[in-house]
Amino acid sequence: MSDTILAQNHGNWVEITLNRPDRLNSFTEEMHHALRSEIERARDAGARAILLTGAGRGFCAGQDLGDRDPRKMSGPPDLGNTVRTFYAPLVRLIRSLEFPVICAVNGVAAGAGANIALACDMVLAGESAKFIQSFSKVGLIPDTGGSWHLPRLLGEARAKGLAFTAEPLPARKAEEWGLIWKALPDDELMPEARRLAEQLGNGPTLGLALSKQAIQAAAFDTLSDHLELEADAMKKCGESADYAEGVAAFLEKRAPKFEGR
């Protein structure tokens, strides 16, 4: 087991921590394998939510460039292979999980680190955190889904501005622009993130999963097709134990006890 990733099981939810604080949690191949392994382990063990965060003073500085330094290689690195082998599968995994993934950005989130956060379903950030599309500083494009998420969340003008200039985007402005869910005082970030993970981990997991799928599909669907998708999803939800429990709890004026099915 790699110590570059830490995982703590809280029953219905798992907290996963990027753990290379001396390198601002920048990614190596070992760290990629460890993170995907922990996410898949949580999924296979029946987790109903994941909280992803970083150790130390930052969330993630993206790729460890020491592993991709052309001066130390016999030829130029195949960065397309790096994306296809590591970053793209990670984004696809996070987006495909049938439960919520929360990201708590506890400091700088730069390059691929910023875009891994954006791949998550809900992003909370401490007020000192900054999101940096740092790729242009080394002649690259926003990968790890960045060039897909940014224009959809912010529009083309702001997406290009962040990509071209690598200007840091403070957490409060990221919240104002709609890039993230919420910015919080630093000392409130992890308590609020854990409270949210607990809430969602004990929530109506099927309904949350179908909500996630429907919202993600909206970028591609026509309205007519999407209305059909909603009808199919509502049929599944209406047949679930969680719907029956939610209605009963509402009528009996008590808190529901969802089983996630």
Sequence and secondary structure as in RCSB ss.txt:
>XXXX:A:sequence
MSDTILAQNHGNWVEITLNRPDRLNSFTEEMHHALRSEIERARDAGARAILLTGAGRGFCAGQDLGDRDPRKMSG
PPDLGNTVRTFYAPLVRLIRSLEFPVICAVNGVAAGAGANIALACDMVLAGESAKFIQSFSKVGLIPDTGGSWHL
PRLLGEARAKGLAFTAEPLPARKAEEWGLIWKALPDDELMPEARRLAEQLGNGPTLGLALSKQAIQAAAFDTLSD
HLELEADAMKKCGESADYAEGVAAFLEKRAPKFEGR
>XXXX:A:secstr
  TTEEEEE SSEEEEEE  GGGTT B HHHHHHHHHHHHHHHHTT SEEEEEESTTEEE  B GGGG GGGSSS
   HHHHIIIIIHHHHHHHHH SS EEEEE SEEETHHHHHHHHSSEEEEETT EEE GGGGGT   TTTHHHHH
HHHH HHHHHHHHHH   EEHHHHHHHTSSSEEE HHHHHHHHHHHHHHHHTS HHHHHHHHHHHHHTTT  HHH
HHHHHHHHHHHHHTSHHHHHHHHHHHTTS       
